[in-house]
């Protein structure tokens, strides 16, 4: 394995990334949407789906993108107004 591949390899596994999203981001910053959002992670790619207030989408996606070892965020969210 090349040194550059080791430097770019994720440190946490997908379950660790998902746990951080659910316990820190959703629970602390979006508690009213926590049970309406589903998160799956595969090879650092996060799929976010469910229902959330339209105004919260940019903040949620930015918070997920900022997590170490997340390589991409795929938005499958349905927005609600209000």
Secondary structure, DSSP 8 states (H G I E B T S, - for coil): --HHHHHHS-SS-HHHHHHHIIIIIIHHH-TTTGGGEEEEEETTEEEEEEEEEGGGHHHHHHHHHTSTT--EEEEEEEEE--
